[in-house]
Amino acid sequence: MRTVSFGATLIFFVLLAVWNPGNGTHHGHKHRRNRPKPKPLWPPAGQEVKGCSPVGNASVGQPVNRNARVFLLQRDERKNLADMINYHRQGLSPDQIVVLDHRSDDALTRRVLTRFSAAGGHVWRCERDFAQHRADMMSSVMRLYAPFSTYLIPLDADEMLAVSAKGSLAWGAAELNTALAALPEAAKMFKVRTTAGVPHDCPDMPHGEGDAEGRAEGLVAEKCLGAARPLDAVSCSSRTFYRGAAFAATDERHIVGATIARPDPTANAAACLSEGGLELLYHASPLAIIHFQVGSLNDLVMRVMRQAARLSPSRCNQKDRPHVSSEVKELQMYCQWHAALSKAELNLTAIRPAYEHAYCVPPAGMLSLQAALKQACFPASSERSISAAPGM
């Protein structure tokens, strides 16, 4: 009797071990490896974006309706990406920030994206050729969000959005919503005033109230310590954003654009340059974009070193071609700095004069971002910021 009972018990546990996929046996691991990945619930079938796919919570359902969304296209921006996410989160909820990640393979960048997605941000992984399909990738993803966004604002990963008022800048949800609510209802596109950011390590920088060093722990972005040149006047080459209901497409530089009523960017570019064309196609807005080519000399060196693998003599000497002009110009800029750093044997003191000539301007007329954006740059709470990791 005991033998029969023992045999039955043994058979029961053997069957249980074979059936249980988590039992640690080879069969269990094979079962887990072959389990199909869950299919994204959004976008729905027939609305997929060629070459781009949603990651994490961006794929679990259609977006919530929002007043505005910003779109950042980036690759391996590392700490710069974290800075821009942290800054914009002072005025936007995570799902109002959509990051299009183009083939990032840098470990730090991927950690930033993972944390951002876990916090509720929307991330898309894009694989198409950047030079030829940059505008199409951005436009396609923006069109998906258009029904759920009153306004769509395309940015680059080295740009800070702000609101211009009375000769100063501000950033926050209240300022942004007030500025957007004041826009006219006419189905036109909207122009943004732009300015170049000045790195904080330039000489004779204007300072804000107090010293930022004592508040460095609450700083959301290094660029907040810099300054901005006076805002450019609105023109056909100013940056453009859109009402979601009217959006059709953006372009590589986000300056022309197209709407459902005016769907041809080439025709729109020509029309803007004609007499009265700017006012016919666009409304001026109180929004502003601060563009930083580099955040500091150290930032420039890190960017050049990350690009070193791409900087072969043949690529550095290639001629500019229209369909890859922006990519080639950026590459040539890195080539020039790589040559200067190599000649100086990485002596930063030796290349600082060239750096200051390229990126610094006389202090007259500069606006301290530390003072103008202090509520966003030094928030009372850092709960919205992606925590920094070692090496960031």
QUIWO-V587772 format. One record per helix or strand of 3 or more residues. SS is the DSSP state (hx for helix, st for strand). FROM is the first residue (numbers start at 0). LEN is the number of residues. If there is no record, write none. Layout:
BEGIN
<<SS/FROM/LEN> <SS/FROM/LEN>>
END
This chain:
BEGIN
<<hx/1/18> <hx/25/8> <st/51/4> <hx/55/4> <st/65/9> <hx/78/10> <hx/93/3> <st/96/6> <hx/106/12> <st/121/5> <hx/129/17> <st/148/8> <st/158/7> <st/167/3> <hx/172/9> <st/188/10> <hx/211/7> <hx/221/4> <st/238/5> <hx/243/3> <st/246/3> <hx/264/9> <hx/276/5> <st/281/10> <hx/296/10> <hx/307/3> <hx/312/4> <hx/321/22> <hx/347/12> <hx/368/4> <hx/373/4>>
END
